[in-house]
Amino acid sequence: MDGLTIKSAESLIKSGNTSSEIQSKKNSPLNAKESGDGSFANSLNDAITKVNDMQVNSNQMMEKLATGETKNIPEVMVAAEKADIALKLMVQVRNKMIDAYQEIMKMQV
């Protein structure tokens, strides 16, 4: 991965694909999409909302498994792992943002 960006984080969260799969799709002439005009704050807010939705979905599936409503353990485990990976990715995005902010604050005007 060349660098962790909000767009790449969103793509990872949305699709569940690896970063190399996403890069190959971006470079493909068949999948040439224009990037959205959304602001950084909107992109970040959307990504956080999606991560939260994944966490809520994972918790609901675990509750259904615990109460016996579902018996599909692999599906529950996949949802839990996706939610965990998405949360870890968002934590790393936050860490990168904090590091960038601290570097900017160190700059002399």
Backbone as a printed PyTorch tensor [residue, N CA C, xyz], in Angstrom:
tensor([[[  0.8470,  -1.1680,   0.0000],
         [  0.0000,   0.0000,   0.0000],
         [  0.8920,   1.2310,   0.0000]],

        [[  0.6790,   2.1260,  -0.9450],
         [  1.5060,   3.3170,  -1.0600],
         [  1.3420,   4.2450,   0.1320]],

        [[  0.1910,   4.3170,   0.6770],
         [ -0.0760,   5.1740,   1.8180],
         [ -1.5070,   4.9770,   2.2500]],

        [[ -1.7730,   5.1880,   3.5070],
         [ -3.1080,   5.0140,   4.0260],
         [ -3.8720,   6.3100,   3.8340]],

        [[ -4.9020,   6.2540,   3.0390],
         [ -5.7290,   7.4210,   2.7950],
         [ -7.1600,   7.1000,   3.1740]],

        [[ -7.9580,   8.1360,   3.3080],
         [ -9.3570,   7.9350,   3.6450],
         [-10.0660,   7.1700,   2.5360]],

        [[ -9.7580,   7.5070,   1.2770],
         [-10.3990,   6.8140,   0.1590],
         [-10.0570,   5.3260,   0.1670]],

        [[ -8.7870,   5.0050,   0.4290],
         [ -8.4240,   3.5920,   0.4430],
         [ -9.0360,   2.8890,   1.6510]],

        [[ -9.1470,   3.5990,   2.7620],
         [ -9.7830,   3.0110,   3.9370],
         [-11.2540,   2.7390,   3.6660]],

        [[-11.9170,   3.6850,   3.0100],
         [-13.3260,   3.4890,   2.6670],
         [-13.4860,   2.2920,   1.7390]],

        [[-12.6000,   2.1830,   0.7620],
         [-12.6890,   1.0730,  -0.1850],
         [-12.4910,  -0.2610,   0.5230]],

        [[-11.5610,  -0.3060,   1.4590],
         [-11.3280,  -1.5400,   2.2090],
         [-12.5500,  -1.9040,   3.0460]],

        [[-13.1460,  -0.8970,   3.6610],
         [-14.3000,  -1.1470,   4.5130],
         [-15.5050,  -1.5770,   3.6840]],

        [[-15.7480,  -0.8700,   2.5720],
         [-16.9080,  -1.1740,   1.7330],
         [-16.8270,  -2.5640,   1.1240]],

        [[-15.6930,  -2.8770,   0.5430],
         [-15.6060,  -4.0870,  -0.2640],
         [-15.0860,  -5.3000,   0.4900]],

        [[-14.2830,  -5.0810,   1.5010],
         [-13.6620,  -6.1950,   2.1800],
         [-12.5140,  -6.7930,   1.3930]],

        [[-12.0970,  -6.1060,   0.3220],
         [-10.9890,  -6.5700,  -0.5090],
         [ -9.6620,  -6.1270,   0.0870]],

        [[ -8.5940,  -6.7450,  -0.3860],
         [ -7.2680,  -6.3310,   0.0360],
         [ -6.8700,  -5.0740,  -0.7140]],

        [[ -5.8480,  -4.3950,  -0.2230],
         [ -5.4170,  -3.1580,  -0.8690],
         [ -4.8780,  -3.4190,  -2.2740]],

        [[ -4.2340,  -4.5600,  -2.4960],
         [ -3.7250,  -4.8580,  -3.8340],
         [ -4.8730,  -5.1080,  -4.8070]],

        [[ -5.9570,  -5.7330,  -4.3390],
         [ -7.1160,  -5.9320,  -5.2000],
         [ -7.7480,  -4.5960,  -5.5660]],

        [[ -7.8090,  -3.6920,  -4.5980],
         [ -8.3920,  -2.3740,  -4.8580],
         [ -7.5250,  -1.6010,  -5.8360]],

        [[ -6.1970,  -1.6600,  -5.6600],
         [ -5.2930,  -0.9640,  -6.5710],
         [ -5.4330,  -1.4990,  -7.9940]],

        [[ -5.5380,  -2.8010,  -8.1410],
         [ -5.6600,  -3.3650,  -9.4800],
         [ -6.9780,  -2.9490, -10.1300]],

        [[ -8.0230,  -2.8120,  -9.3390],
         [ -9.3000,  -2.3480,  -9.8770],
         [ -9.2250,  -0.8810, -10.2730]],

        [[ -8.5100,  -0.0670,  -9.4760],
         [ -8.3680,   1.3520,  -9.7960],
         [ -7.6010,   1.5420, -11.0990]],

        [[ -6.5770,   0.7310, -11.3010],
         [ -5.7340,   0.8720, -12.4820],
         [ -6.3660,   0.2660, -13.7290]],

        [[ -7.4230,  -0.4780, -13.5490],
         [ -8.0890,  -1.1060, -14.6850],
         [ -8.8960,  -0.0760, -15.4690]],

        [[ -8.7500,  -0.0460, -16.7990],
         [ -9.5130,   0.9230, -17.5890],
         [-11.0090,   0.6350, -17.5870]],

        [[-11.3990,  -0.5800, -17.2480],
         [-12.8180,  -0.9220, -17.2340],
         [-13.5340,  -0.3140, -16.0360]],

        [[-12.8200,  -0.0700, -14.9660],
         [-13.4270,   0.4520, -13.7470],
         [-13.0100,   1.8850, -13.4860]],

        [[-12.9220,   2.6960, -14.4850],
         [-12.5040,   4.0840, -14.3020],
         [-13.6910,   4.8970, -13.8020]],

        [[-13.6900,   5.1870, -12.4920],
         [-14.7430,   6.0020, -11.8920],
         [-14.1330,   7.3280, -11.4670]],

        [[-14.9420,   8.3440, -11.4650],
         [-14.4710,   9.6340, -10.9890],
         [-14.5930,   9.6520,  -9.4860]],

        [[-13.6400,  10.3080,  -8.8510],
         [-13.6930,  10.4060,  -7.4030],
         [-14.7570,  11.4090,  -7.0050]],

        [[-15.3040,  11.2230,  -5.8130],
         [-16.3580,  12.0970,  -5.3250],
         [-15.8160,  13.4710,  -4.9690]],

        [[-16.7120,  14.4430,  -4.9380],
         [-16.3320,  15.8050,  -4.6070],
         [-16.4810,  16.0860,  -3.1180]],

        [[-16.6670,  15.0570,  -2.2980],
         [-16.8760,  15.2460,  -0.8780],
         [-15.6360,  15.7720,  -0.1870]],

        [[-15.8640,  16.4610,   0.8990],
         [-14.7500,  17.0050,   1.6570],
         [-14.1050,  15.9060,   2.5010]],

        [[-12.9530,  16.2380,   3.0580],
         [-12.2340,  15.2950,   3.9030],
         [-13.0760,  14.9410,   5.1230]],

        [[-13.7180,  15.9410,   5.7120],
         [-14.5390,  15.7030,   6.9000],
         [-15.7050,  14.7730,   6.5770]],

        [[-16.3340,  14.9620,   5.4200],
         [-17.4410,  14.0910,   5.0310],
         [-16.9670,  12.6620,   4.7970]],

        [[-15.8190,  12.5200,   4.1530],
         [-15.2660,  11.1880,   3.9060],
         [-14.9390,  10.4800,   5.2120]],

        [[-14.3490,  11.2080,   6.1140],
         [-14.0000,  10.6340,   7.4140],
         [-15.2520,  10.2590,   8.1910]],

        [[-16.2390,  11.1260,   8.1680],
         [-17.4870,  10.8490,   8.8750],
         [-18.1800,   9.6200,   8.2890]],

        [[-18.2010,   9.4990,   6.9750],
         [-18.8040,   8.3350,   6.3340],
         [-18.0710,   7.0490,   6.7090]],

        [[-16.7500,   7.1110,   6.7170],
         [-15.9540,   5.9240,   7.0710],
         [-16.2250,   5.5040,   8.5110]],

        [[-16.2950,   6.4700,   9.4080],
         [-16.5670,   6.1560,  10.8190],
         [-17.9560,   5.5620,  10.9770]],

        [[-18.9120,   6.1060,  10.2460],
         [-20.2770,   5.5850,  10.3030],
         [-20.3310,   4.1420,   9.8070]],

        [[-19.6110,   3.8420,   8.7450],
         [-19.6010,   2.4810,   8.2060],
         [-18.9350,   1.5010,   9.1680]],

        [[-17.8720,   1.9500,   9.8110],
         [-17.2080,   1.0850,  10.7970],
         [-18.1620,   0.8130,  11.9560]],

        [[-18.8600,   1.8380,  12.3940],
         [-19.8260,   1.6700,  13.4790],
         [-20.9310,   0.7070,  13.0660]],

        [[-21.4250,   0.8350,  11.8370],
         [-22.4670,  -0.0700,  11.3490],
         [-21.9790,  -1.5110,  11.3300]],

        [[-20.7170,  -1.7010,  10.9340],
         [-20.1550,  -3.0560,  10.9250],
         [-20.0670,  -3.6170,  12.3420]],

        [[-19.6960,  -2.7760,  13.3040],
         [-19.6140,  -3.2110,  14.6980],
         [-20.9950,  -3.5880,  15.2270]],

        [[-21.9910,  -2.7600,  14.9280],
         [-23.3600,  -3.0290,  15.3810],
         [-23.8710,  -4.3260,  14.7580]],

        [[-23.6400,  -4.5100,  13.4580],
         [-24.0650,  -5.7310,  12.7740],
         [-23.3980,  -6.9580,  13.3950]],

        [[-22.1140,  -6.8410,  13.6780],
         [-21.3840,  -7.9540,  14.2850],
         [-21.9640,  -8.2980,  15.6570]],

        [[-22.2510,  -7.2810,  16.4430],
         [-22.8290,  -7.5130,  17.7720],
         [-24.2050,  -8.1680,  17.6720]],

        [[-25.0270,  -7.7260,  16.7240],
         [-26.3480,  -8.3280,  16.5500],
         [-26.2410,  -9.7820,  16.1400]],

        [[-25.2980, -10.0820,  15.2410],
         [-25.1240, -11.4660,  14.8190],
         [-24.6390, -12.3450,  15.9680]],

        [[-23.7640, -11.7980,  16.8140],
         [-23.2960, -12.5630,  17.9710],
         [-24.4280, -12.8250,  18.9570]],

        [[-25.3050, -11.8290,  19.1430],
         [-26.4580, -12.0170,  20.0200],
         [-27.3790, -13.1050,  19.4730]],

        [[-27.6080, -13.0980,  18.1610],
         [-28.4520, -14.1230,  17.5480],
         [-27.8380, -15.5060,  17.7110]],

        [[-26.5140, -15.5840,  17.6030],
         [-25.8420, -16.8710,  17.7930],
         [-25.9760, -17.3280,  19.2410]],

        [[-25.8270, -16.3810,  20.1700],
         [-25.9020, -16.7290,  21.5890],
         [-27.3100, -17.1600,  21.9940]],

        [[-28.3320, -16.5680,  21.3750],
         [-29.7130, -16.9210,  21.7260],
         [-30.2320, -18.1090,  20.9290]],

        [[-29.4730, -18.5640,  19.9430],
         [-29.8720, -19.7260,  19.1690],
         [-30.6990, -19.4050,  17.9520]],

        [[-30.8620, -18.1260,  17.6300],
         [-31.6370, -17.7490,  16.4440],
         [-30.9280, -18.1670,  15.1610]],

        [[-29.6140, -18.2090,  15.1970],
         [-28.8450, -18.6380,  14.0270],
         [-27.8110, -19.6570,  14.4630]],

        [[-27.4530, -20.5070,  13.5470],
         [-26.4470, -21.5280,  13.8410],
         [-25.2570, -21.4270,  12.8960]],

        [[-25.2120, -20.3650,  12.1090],
         [-24.1560, -20.1900,  11.1150],
         [-22.9430, -19.5120,  11.7620]],

        [[-22.1130, -20.2910,  12.3830],
         [-20.9500, -19.7790,  13.1020],
         [-19.9360, -19.1080,  12.1630]],

        [[-19.6340, -19.6980,  11.0020],
         [-18.6540, -19.0330,  10.1220],
         [-19.0890, -17.6320,   9.6860]],

        [[-20.3720, -17.4510,   9.4090],
         [-20.8570, -16.1340,   9.0090],
         [-20.6830, -15.1170,  10.1340]],

        [[-20.9550, -15.5370,  11.3510],
         [-20.8010, -14.6600,  12.5090],
         [-19.3300, -14.3050,  12.7170]],

        [[-18.4670, -15.2950,  12.5670],
         [-17.0350, -15.0510,  12.7630],
         [-16.4800, -14.1300,  11.6850]],

        [[-16.9230, -14.2930,  10.4410],
         [-16.4620, -13.4220,   9.3610],
         [-16.9050, -11.9940,   9.6240]],

        [[-18.1530, -11.8080,  10.0570],
         [-18.6510, -10.4600,  10.3630],
         [-17.8600,  -9.8410,  11.5110]],

        [[-17.5460, -10.6370,  12.5230],
         [-16.7710, -10.1300,  13.6580],
         [-15.3620,  -9.7370,  13.2280]],

        [[-14.7370, -10.5490,  12.3890],
         [-13.3810, -10.2310,  11.9290],
         [-13.3660,  -9.0070,  11.0280]],

        [[-14.3620,  -8.8810,  10.1530],
         [-14.4370,  -7.6920,   9.3090],
         [-14.5890,  -6.4390,  10.1590]],

        [[-15.4440,  -6.5110,  11.1710],
         [-15.6420,  -5.3630,  12.0520],
         [-14.3540,  -5.0450,  12.8130]],

        [[-13.6430,  -6.0740,  13.2540],
         [-12.3950,  -5.8740,  13.9830],
         [-11.3290,  -5.2430,  13.0900]],

        [[-11.2000,  -5.7270,  11.8760],
         [-10.2100,  -5.1820,  10.9450],
         [-10.5520,  -3.7480,  10.5720]],

        [[-11.8330,  -3.4750,  10.3670],
         [-12.2520,  -2.1070,  10.0370],
         [-11.9480,  -1.1560,  11.1800]],

        [[-12.1810,  -1.6070,  12.4150],
         [-11.8810,  -0.7680,  13.5710],
         [-10.3790,  -0.5200,  13.6910]],

        [[ -9.5770,  -1.5570,  13.4930],
         [ -8.1230,  -1.3890,  13.5470],
         [ -7.6430,  -0.4230,  12.4740]],

        [[ -8.2310,  -0.5050,  11.2890],
         [ -7.8800,   0.4030,  10.2080],
         [ -8.2300,   1.8460,  10.5840]],

        [[ -9.3830,   2.0530,  11.1670],
         [ -9.7790,   3.4060,  11.5670],
         [ -8.8660,   3.9470,  12.6710]],

        [[ -8.4300,   3.0870,  13.5640],
         [ -7.4850,   3.5190,  14.6000],
         [ -6.1760,   3.9660,  13.9570]],

        [[ -5.7160,   3.2400,  12.9410],
         [ -4.4830,   3.6260,  12.2550],
         [ -4.6650,   4.9300,  11.4920]],

        [[ -5.8370,   5.1450,  10.9090],
         [ -6.1150,   6.4150,  10.2340],
         [ -6.0670,   7.5480,  11.2510]],

        [[ -6.6770,   7.3300,  12.3950],
         [ -6.6410,   8.3410,  13.4640],
         [ -5.2090,   8.6290,  13.8940]],

        [[ -4.4060,   7.5840,  14.0490],
         [ -3.0170,   7.7770,  14.4530],
         [ -2.2410,   8.5790,  13.4100]],

        [[ -2.4780,   8.2860,  12.1400],
         [ -1.8130,   9.0450,  11.0690],
         [ -2.2400,  10.5080,  11.0930]],

        [[ -3.5090,  10.7480,  11.3410],
         [ -3.9940,  12.1270,  11.4020],
         [ -3.3810,  12.8780,  12.5830]],

        [[ -3.2690,  12.2220,  13.7120],
         [ -2.6650,  12.8570,  14.8830],
         [ -1.1940,  13.1460,  14.6190]],

        [[ -0.4870,  12.2020,  13.9990],
         [  0.9220,  12.4220,  13.6600],
         [  1.0850,  13.5980,  12.7020]],

        [[  0.2090,  13.6650,  11.7110],
         [  0.2800,  14.7820,  10.7550],
         [  0.0040,  16.1090,  11.4520]],

        [[ -0.9730,  16.1340,  12.3300],
         [ -1.2840,  17.3540,  13.0800],
         [ -0.1000,  17.7870,  13.9320]],

        [[  0.5170,  16.8270,  14.6120],
         [  1.6620,  17.1560,  15.4620],
         [  2.8250,  17.6840,  14.6260]],

        [[  3.0480,  17.1170,  13.4460],
         [  4.1090,  17.6180,  12.5720],
         [  3.8160,  19.0430,  12.1150]],

        [[  2.5670,  19.3210,  11.8060],
         [  2.1990,  20.6740,  11.3840],
         [  2.3930,  21.6530,  12.5310]],

        [[  2.0690,  21.2350,  13.7300],
         [  2.2150,  22.1250,  14.8950],
         [  3.6790,  22.3930,  15.2150]],

        [[  4.5730,  21.4970,  14.8370],
         [  6.0070,  21.7010,  15.0650],
         [  6.6210,  22.6860,  14.0890]],

        [[  5.9680,  22.9090,  12.9520],
         [  6.5100,  23.7890,  11.9340],
         [  6.5760,  25.2280,  12.4470]],

        [[  7.6500,  25.8860,  12.0730],
         [  7.7970,  27.3060,  12.4260],
         [  7.2850,  28.1370,  11.2760]],

        [[  6.5920,  29.1990,  11.6470],
         [  5.9960,  30.0530,  10.6120],
         [  6.9440,  31.0970,  10.1310]]])
